[in-house]
């Protein structure tokens, strides 16, 4: 495949998510664009009214694809805590209230788990990635999880969101916020979703290249 075969829009305005996704998929022959790069600063993201991470990822991918006329990649991620019936899940960003900061959401989570023993604080971060084409609709979907438990207090200065609270089983009980960039690529939920998406996306890129070659004769 030729370098930068296709431009794909990253359907998020979160610069940290954009940076992470670009890094995880940087070796693919794709020109990764932010929505603002594709159409300027007038883009209004859709309301995320889905009942699941999958539904929200589809909503965001479809909206960005329609707005830009380009293939779009969207993610939706959430923290799922077993003792809370797998909440906050799709409402992770607004667990404390609709305009909550990371600190407010973390405090609300710790308060909700105040009487839950450490052994019963099992949790996971889960990411769903969806690729939507303006010509073919949804063309790929993948997910990844990082499993562990919720700590009694925050640890680590890296990451964002609930990262300082989830102690990972596969990282010697360290939180996501304590991991190096290299370790996040191994253990992180978004990284695992990106690895699962990679062969599906490569297959689509090859199919699109075949279409172009047939059209060109």
C-alpha positions in Angstrom: 0.0 0.0 0.0 1.2 3.5 -0.8 2.0 5.9 2.0 -1.0 8.0 3.1 -3.4 6.0 0.9 -6.4 7.7 2.6 -7.3 10.5 5.0 -9.3 9.4 8.0 -10.8 11.8 10.5 -10.4 11.2 14.2 -13.9 12.0 15.6 -12.9 13.5 18.9 -12.0 17.0 20.0 -10.0 15.6 22.9 -6.4 16.3 22.0 -5.1 13.6 24.4 -7.3 11.0 22.7 -6.2 12.3 19.2 -2.6 12.0 20.2 -2.9 8.5 21.6 -4.9 7.2 18.6 -2.4 8.8 16.1 0.5 7.2 17.9 -1.1 3.8 18.1 -1.9 3.7 14.4 0.9 5.8 13.1 2.5 3.1 11.0 -0.6 2.6 8.8 -0.7 4.3 5.4 -3.2 6.9 6.6 -3.2 10.7 6.9 -4.9 11.1 10.3 -6.9 14.3 10.6 -8.7 16.0 13.5 -12.2 17.1 12.7 -11.1 20.7 13.0 -8.3 20.1 10.4 -10.8 18.7 8.0 -13.6 21.3 8.2 -12.4 24.1 10.5 -13.6 25.0 14.0 -17.3 25.1 13.2 -17.9 21.4 13.9 -20.6 20.7 16.5 -20.1 17.2 17.9 -23.3 15.1 18.2 -25.1 14.5 21.4 -23.9 11.2 22.9 -27.3 9.7 23.7 -26.5 6.1 23.1 -27.2 3.5 25.8 -23.9 1.7 25.3 -20.3 2.5 24.4 -20.9 0.8 21.0 -23.9 3.1 20.2 -22.0 6.3 21.1 -19.0 5.3 19.1 -21.2 4.7 16.1 -23.0 8.1 16.6 -19.7 10.0 16.7 -18.1 8.1 13.8 -21.2 8.6 11.6 -21.5 12.3 12.4 -17.9 13.1 11.6 -18.0 11.1 8.4 -21.2 12.9 7.2 -19.8 16.3 8.2 -16.4 15.8 6.5 -17.3 13.5 3.6 -14.3 11.3 4.8 -13.9 8.0 6.5 -14.0 8.6 10.3 -12.7 6.7 13.3 -14.4 7.3 16.6 -13.9 5.8 20.1 -16.1 5.7 23.2 -14.5 4.5 26.4 -15.9 4.0 29.8 -15.0 2.7 33.3 -17.1 -0.3 34.3 -17.2 -1.2 38.0 -18.7 -4.6 39.0 -19.9 -3.5 42.4 -21.8 -0.6 40.8 -23.6 -2.9 38.3 -20.9 -2.0 35.7 -21.5 1.7 36.0 -20.6 4.4 35.2 -19.9 2.9 31.8 -21.3 5.0 29.0 -21.8 7.8 31.6 -18.3 7.8 32.8 -17.6 11.4 31.8 -20.6 12.7 33.7 -20.7 10.4 36.7 -20.6 13.2 39.2 -22.7 15.6 37.1 -23.1 16.7 33.5 -20.1 19.1 33.5 -17.9 17.2 35.9 -14.2 17.5 35.9 -11.9 14.4 36.2 -11.3 15.2 39.9 -15.1 15.5 40.6 -15.7 12.1 38.8 -12.9 10.5 40.7 -14.2 11.8 44.0 -17.8 10.6 43.2 -16.5 7.1 42.3 -14.5 6.8 45.6 -17.5 8.0 47.5 -19.8 5.4 45.8 -17.3 2.7 46.7 -16.6 3.9 50.2 -18.0 0.8 51.9 -17.0 -1.7 49.3 -14.1 -3.9 50.4 -10.9 -3.9 48.2 -11.6 -7.5 47.1 -14.9 -6.5 45.6 -13.8 -3.5 43.6 -13.2 -5.3 40.4 -13.4 -3.0 37.4 -12.3 -2.5 33.8 -11.7 0.3 31.3 -13.3 -0.6 28.0 -12.9 1.1 24.6 -15.0 0.6 21.5 -13.6 1.8 18.1 -15.8 2.3 15.1 -14.8 3.2 11.5 -17.5 4.7 9.3 -17.3 5.4 5.6 -19.5 7.9 3.8 -19.9 5.4 1.0 -20.1 2.1 2.8 -21.5 2.9 6.3 -19.8 1.2 9.2 -16.9 -0.8 8.0 -15.0 -1.9 11.1 -15.5 -2.2 14.9 -13.2 -3.5 17.6 -12.9 -3.2 21.4 -10.3 -3.6 24.1 -10.3 -3.8 27.9 -7.9 -3.1 30.7 -8.9 -5.1 33.8 -8.1 -4.5 37.5 -9.7 -2.9 40.5 -10.5 0.5 41.9 -7.9 1.7 44.5 -8.7 3.6 47.7 -7.0 6.7 46.4 -5.4 8.2 43.3 -1.9 7.2 42.3 0.2 8.5 39.4 0.4 11.7 37.4 0.0 10.4 33.9 -3.1 9.7 31.8 -6.5 11.4 32.4 -10.0 10.6 33.6 -10.1 7.6 36.0 -6.6 6.5 35.1 -5.2 7.2 38.6 -7.8 4.9 40.2 -7.7 1.7 38.2 -5.0 -0.6 39.4 -4.2 -3.1 36.6 -3.9 -6.8 37.2 -1.3 -7.2 34.5 0.9 -4.2 35.7 1.7 -5.4 39.3 -1.3 -3.4 40.6 0.0 -0.1 39.4 -2.6 2.4 38.1 -2.9 3.4 34.5 -1.6 6.8 35.5 1.6 5.2 36.8 2.5 3.5 33.6 5.1 4.7 31.1 4.0 5.5 27.5 5.4 2.1 26.4 3.5 0.2 29.1 0.3 2.0 28.2 0.7 0.7 24.6 0.9 -2.8 26.1 -1.7 -2.7 28.8 -4.0 0.2 27.9 -7.6 -0.3 26.8 -7.4 2.0 23.9 -4.2 0.4 22.7 -5.8 -3.1 22.9 -8.7 -1.8 20.9 -6.4 -0.3 18.3 -4.5 -3.6 18.0 -7.8 -5.5 17.5 -8.9 -2.9 14.9 -5.6 -2.9 12.9 -6.2 -6.1 10.8 -9.8 -5.0 10.0 -8.6 -1.6 8.9 -5.8 -2.9 6.8 -8.3 -5.2 5.1 -10.5 -2.3 4.3 -7.6 -0.2 3.1 -6.6 -2.9 0.7 -10.2 -3.3 -0.5 -10.4 0.4 -1.1 -7.1 0.4 -3.0 -8.4 -2.4 -5.2 -11.6 -0.3 -5.9 -9.4 2.7 -6.9 -7.2 0.5 -9.2 -10.2 -1.0 -10.9 -11.8 2.4 -11.4 -8.5 3.7 -12.9 -8.3 0.8 -15.2 
